[in-house]
Amino acid sequence: AREGVERLGWLLETYGTYEMNGIAFCDGKEIWWLETIGGHHWMARRVPDDSYVVMPNQQGIDSFDFKDAYSKQKNNLCSKDLKQFVEDNFLDLSMDGKFDPRAAFGSHDDADHVYNTPRAWYMLRYFNPKAGCWDGENARYTPRSDDLPWCMVPEKKITVEDVKYILSAHFQGTPYDPYLSYGDRSMAGEFRSIGVNRNCVLGLIQTFENRDALEWIAFASNAFNALVPFYTDVEQTPAYMADTTQKVSTNSFYWCSRLIAAMADASYKESLIWIERYQNSVAAKAHALLKEYGRQIEQAPEEEKTALRQKANQAISDMVEAATVDTLDQILFELSSRMKNAYARSDA
């Protein structure tokens, strides 16, 4: 992970970039978070082993240790002239002498308070609900707070299912849920949801110190899709996952996911139960297949591992294809039953 940061850092210093971006690097032992500042400047921090980071589309690192970055580089890395750049342009806005990169380089405009900070607020609130600082008139943090923590220690270990849930979220349990069907709906849809209609691809990289890495994949709106694991380090990908063209087809996991999402949104109340069953079923069966094939891959000779990974990926693809086709059938029926030209008389 550190080597990835150093390589990208060199590229940025050499060629530059026209915009700010955040990039995560991970391996089996550590995670680093790099942020480009624009031009030839960048900084990165090592994510503490017991912590998580949530970062919407804005500058996120809220503290930085220049002393470490220019000496031991244990937890901080940056472009060679970043400190001088800050000093030359009077970018240190702190009152206590502790440099705040978010204040120096980040945005704090009105659009952030609709598009970005609400998403970070909801994620932090989900992983640390007992902190008791998220809701009410005297809340320490709100959906419009510019000082949300860059990283926090969660109240329990975070699972793949937690990540899927939070990246599918539309502010459930708050007045901001666009699907809210009861009570005061005056604030429903006020903020940009995390799971939105134009989600295209969700990729979750799961690394281990002494096991094969996994890449979990989902297509279309996260609120309605299923997250599926696949082994990496393979030479072939199942056709249901790979053969996606611009032609809409039920032979494609991508297009099936798009169709399910559009129809489930239009029949949300009736279709939600089918979406929940679909997501839970795929998750459970995926874990079972990972357990089955994981043992075989670990025990197999090195020259047989690639073929076994591909066999596992095909089994997982076959499983999710069957579940997806069944769910598409159920959602299509629910939406068809609510067409505007429906009639009660039971005849042809």
C-alpha atoms as one frame of an Amber mdcrd trajectory, in Angstrom:
protein
   0.000   0.000   0.000   2.793   2.407   0.912   4.552   1.653  -2.370   1.357
   2.503  -4.248   1.193   5.875  -2.496   4.838   6.593  -3.276   4.400   5.627
  -6.936   1.311   7.792  -7.433   2.988  10.578  -5.477   5.911  10.506  -7.902
   3.546  10.629 -10.875   1.697  13.607  -9.378   4.901  15.484  -8.632   6.181
  14.757 -12.133   3.057  15.317 -14.239   0.567  17.068 -11.944  -3.223  16.928
 -11.892  -5.937  19.497 -12.539  -8.283  18.458  -9.723  -8.577  17.122  -6.198
  -9.190  13.408  -5.680  -9.021  10.783  -2.956  -7.443   7.384  -3.585  -7.185
   4.466  -1.151  -4.350   1.930  -1.240  -4.553  -1.311   0.694  -2.743  -4.590
   1.183  -3.040  -7.356   3.746  -1.463  -5.261   6.494  -2.351  -1.588   6.066
  -4.434   1.063   4.325  -3.290   4.485   3.152  -5.500   7.355   2.016  -4.006
   9.781  -0.523  -5.522  13.102  -1.503  -4.453  15.171  -4.474  -4.498  18.892
  -3.868  -4.151  20.043  -7.446  -1.083  20.920  -9.454   1.851  18.826  -8.259
   0.860  18.631  -4.587  -0.488  15.673  -2.599  -0.645  14.219   0.898  -1.423
  10.818   2.383  -2.123   9.378   5.800  -1.994   5.817   7.040  -5.419   4.784
   8.320  -5.105   3.556  11.933  -5.541  -0.223  12.174  -8.593   0.088  14.444
 -10.326   2.814  12.423 -12.436   3.346   9.331 -12.671   6.287   6.946 -15.796
   7.553   5.196 -15.210  10.101   2.493 -17.744  11.657   0.111 -16.616  13.811
  -2.811 -14.575  16.354  -0.887 -11.211  16.891   0.775 -11.244  14.813   3.931
  -7.959  14.600   5.860  -8.485  16.808   8.912  -4.978  16.781  10.422  -1.463
  16.213   9.131   1.929  15.810  10.777   4.550  17.551   8.658   7.259  16.578
  11.139   6.593  12.882  10.534   6.163  13.394   6.768   9.627  14.919   6.498
  11.380  12.469   8.826  10.265   8.935   9.733   7.222   8.945   7.424   5.510
   6.446   9.699   1.960   7.654   9.206   2.249  10.706   6.928   3.557  11.205
   3.391   3.381  14.216   1.078   4.912  15.996  -1.900   8.391  17.309  -1.177
   7.435  20.996  -1.244   3.978  20.849   0.358   4.939  22.534   3.631   6.705
  25.348   1.743   3.661  25.662  -0.544   1.406  26.091   2.501   3.696  28.714
   4.032   4.215  30.661   0.802   0.465  30.924   0.184  -0.663  31.488   3.802
  -2.818  28.356   3.762  -2.446  27.371   7.415  -5.741  28.667   8.834  -5.483
  27.025  12.243  -5.711  29.050  15.440  -3.912  26.495  17.607  -0.895  25.707
  15.430  -2.263  22.302  14.345  -2.444  22.244  10.558  -5.924  21.429   9.191
  -5.698  20.294   5.527  -9.473  20.331   5.114  -9.631  23.997   6.068  -6.650
  24.784   3.847  -7.560  22.855   0.717 -11.159  21.661   1.061 -14.518  23.067
   0.021 -17.232  24.235   2.402 -19.880  25.560   0.041 -23.651  25.229   0.177
 -23.619  22.318  -2.289 -21.401  20.312   0.105 -24.135  20.538   2.725 -26.621
  18.822   0.417 -24.364  16.563  -1.615 -21.416  15.533   0.558 -21.485  16.087
   4.314 -24.926  14.465   4.843 -23.580  11.195   3.426 -20.549  11.220   5.723
 -22.790  12.121   8.686 -25.082   9.145   8.028 -22.178   6.717   7.675 -20.487
   7.864  10.880 -23.845   7.740  12.650 -24.317   4.126  11.482 -20.914   2.839
  12.603 -20.884   4.800  15.894 -24.539   5.068  16.979 -23.732   5.059  20.689
 -21.657   8.219  20.384 -24.929  10.104  20.842 -23.783  13.177  18.965 -25.693
  12.935  15.694 -29.331  13.875  16.326 -31.414  16.452  18.124 -31.166  20.187
  18.698 -27.872  19.909  20.571 -26.178  17.431  18.214 -22.397  17.753  18.023
 -22.492  16.812  14.324 -25.275  17.385  11.800 -25.682  16.638   8.081 -24.246
  20.102   7.408 -21.190  19.914   9.677 -17.865  20.803   8.055 -15.836  19.236
  10.877 -16.973  15.613  10.681 -14.114  13.294  11.759 -11.942  11.942   8.947
 -11.668   8.595  10.738 -13.272   6.961  13.775 -12.948   3.722  15.737 -16.179
   1.765  15.099 -18.227   0.349  17.949 -17.930  -3.135  16.449 -15.970  -4.785
  13.665 -17.226  -3.835  10.205 -18.499  -6.599   7.908 -18.957  -6.770   4.148
 -22.695  -6.584   4.807 -22.213  -3.342   6.763 -20.358  -1.807   3.838 -23.063
  -2.924   1.418 -25.811  -1.496   3.632 -24.168   1.861   4.108 -23.313   2.288
   0.423 -26.964   1.490  -0.363 -28.345   3.905   2.217 -30.987   6.526   1.543
 -31.139   7.934   5.088 -33.367   5.179   6.480 -34.562   5.969   9.998 -34.300
   9.726   9.479 -36.705  12.394   8.175 -34.548  12.663   5.028 -35.448   9.258
   3.507 -36.928   9.870   0.005 -38.981   6.668   0.417 -40.504   7.806   3.736
 -44.181   6.827   3.693 -45.410   8.043   7.082 -45.235  11.037   9.419 -43.863
  14.428   8.405 -42.447  14.137   4.894 -41.432  17.794   4.568 -37.708  16.929
   4.655 -37.870  13.652   2.674 -35.283  13.732  -0.090 -33.642  16.885   1.255
 -30.128  15.428   0.930 -28.376  13.433  -1.777 -28.705   9.760  -0.889 -25.746
   7.376  -0.938 -27.614   4.724  -2.931 -28.952   6.695  -5.911 -30.407   5.907
  -9.318 -27.135   6.516 -11.172 -24.919   4.205  -9.151 -23.183   2.162 -11.828
 -20.539  -0.075 -10.251 -19.755  -0.818  -6.618 -16.402  -2.485  -5.994 -15.317
  -3.640  -2.552 -11.767  -4.976  -2.209 -11.276  -7.434   0.659  -7.650  -8.243
   1.376  -6.135 -10.789   3.753  -2.609 -11.237   5.029  -2.321 -14.927   4.073
  -5.298 -15.622   1.796  -6.506 -14.755  -1.686  -7.978 -11.302  -2.102 -11.624
 -10.932  -3.082 -13.369  -8.287  -5.123 -17.058  -7.866  -4.369 -19.046  -6.413
  -7.285 -22.520  -4.901  -7.632 -24.130  -3.050 -10.536 -26.841  -0.365 -10.766
 -28.532   1.418  -7.862 -27.082   0.078  -4.624 -30.431   0.294  -2.851 -31.736
  -2.565  -4.993 -28.729  -4.635  -6.110 -26.796  -7.601  -4.718 -23.091  -7.614
  -3.850 -21.212 -10.635  -5.195 -17.639 -11.829  -4.410 -15.108 -13.030  -6.952
 -11.577 -14.303  -6.614  -8.868 -12.163  -8.183  -5.724 -13.380  -9.949  -7.680
 -15.207 -12.647  -7.439 -15.387 -16.439 -11.145 -15.623 -17.221 -14.378 -14.010
 -15.970 -17.845 -15.642 -16.169 -19.818 -14.466 -19.208 -22.793 -13.329 -17.099
 -20.491 -10.816 -15.431 -18.210  -9.933 -18.349 -20.240  -9.842 -21.557 -21.977
  -6.504 -21.076 -22.690  -4.429 -24.179 -24.905  -1.398 -24.807 -27.720  -3.753
 -25.808 -30.107  -4.389 -22.920 -30.173  -8.120 -22.197 -31.330 -10.384 -19.396
 -28.207 -12.459 -20.063 -26.176  -9.741 -18.359 -25.885  -9.221 -14.600 -25.438
  -5.497 -15.241 -28.642  -5.076 -17.253 -30.675  -7.335 -14.960 -29.549  -5.218
 -12.025 -30.569  -2.057 -13.869 -33.990  -3.475 -14.715 -34.638  -4.654 -11.151
 -33.642  -1.276  -9.717 -35.862   0.773 -12.025 -38.899  -1.432 -11.462 -38.395
  -1.829  -7.707 -38.129   1.926  -7.276 -41.429   2.359  -9.119 -43.127  -0.222
  -6.878 -41.050   0.329  -3.752 -43.559  -0.585  -1.059 -44.568  -3.859  -2.729
 -41.125  -4.827  -4.047 -38.993  -4.114  -0.969 -39.591  -7.572   0.519 -38.313
  -9.232  -2.688 -35.213  -7.024  -2.717 -34.436  -7.869   0.905 -34.828 -11.609
   0.240 -32.661 -11.333  -2.876 -29.844  -9.488  -1.119 -29.872 -11.771   1.929
 -30.034 -14.955  -0.133 -27.133 -13.950  -2.402 -25.015 -12.906   0.574 -25.613
 -16.171   2.447 -24.991 -18.406  -0.567 -21.901 -16.401  -1.551 -20.328 -16.924
   1.865 -21.104 -20.633   1.668 -19.410 -20.931  -1.731 -16.393 -18.934  -0.527
 -16.047 -21.304   2.395 -16.346 -24.372   0.150 -13.868 -23.246  -2.485 -11.594
 -21.397  -0.081 -10.538 -24.678   1.540  -9.869 -26.264  -1.859  -7.785 -23.329
  -3.073  -5.699 -23.191   0.100  -4.893 -26.906  -0.072  -4.297 -27.095  -3.845
  -0.843 -27.047  -5.484   0.107 -23.605  -6.775  -0.299 -24.604 -10.422  -3.957
 -25.588  -9.805  -5.054 -22.493  -7.876  -5.956 -20.318 -10.878  -8.270 -22.972
 -12.327  -9.939 -23.439  -8.932 -10.458 -19.688  -8.512 -12.114 -19.586 -11.931
 -14.282 -22.587 -11.044 -15.358 -20.854  -7.843 -16.138 -17.640  -9.731 -18.288
 -19.568 -12.200 -20.209 -21.248  -9.367 -20.812 -17.871  -7.737 -21.906 -16.373
 -11.061 -24.343 -19.257 -11.677 -25.787 -18.793  -8.194 -26.352 -15.065  -8.545
 -27.766 -15.469 -12.071 -30.457 -17.834 -10.799 -31.304 -15.540  -7.886 -31.353
 -12.454 -10.104 -33.637 -13.986 -12.742 -36.063 -15.088 -10.013 -36.051 -11.611
  -8.437 -36.578  -9.952 -11.810 -39.658 -12.138 -12.285 -41.066 -11.156  -8.886
 -40.423  -7.423  -9.317 -41.851  -7.402 -12.821 -45.039  -9.048 -11.528 -45.399
  -6.488  -8.718 -44.995  -3.547 -11.074 -47.228  -5.054 -13.767 -49.996  -5.504
 -11.202 -49.960  -1.762 -10.568 -50.125  -0.508 -14.128 -52.534   2.382 -14.642
 -54.660   0.334 -17.056 -55.256  -2.397 -14.466 -58.823  -3.659 -14.032 -60.336
  -5.717 -11.241 -62.531  -8.063 -13.269 -60.762 -11.403 -13.576 -61.078 -12.130
 -17.278 -58.857 -12.248 -20.341
